[in-house]
């Protein structure tokens, strides 16, 4: 199961994506497996040469003894050269790091797909929504025939 960030493709133009491991505590893994994660307000930040995801909400697991804070910052696991590349990209004007989706790979490890993104302006968002509506209408018409 993959949990996507609904604001990622609407509010940002994603230029590159990276797959990062994520450090989770105890029962957070079970909550993520149940899909009880929200990426809406989340963003990534480089702090002291390490990348963290901030404001990602993982709902507490009901049967857990110890419950970590739902919106604590969580460390992302990336290679040094990837972190250096991300630092260079973020220092460019107007680029930011956002979480795109969270999922489990074949080995059962929690992975967070992060994107180097540029924010869209309001009129750009409207244009994209219009284009999507037109594409849907065209698909509907093609299905009728």
Buried (B, 14 or more C-beta within 10 A) or exposed (E): EEBBBEEBBEBBEBEEEBBBBBEBBEBBBBBBBEEBBBBEEBBBBBEEEEBBBBBBBBBBBEEBEEBBEBBBBBBBBBEEEBBEBBEEBBEEEEBBBBBBBBBBEEEEEBBBBBBBBEEBEEEEBEEBEEEEEEEEEEEEEEEEE
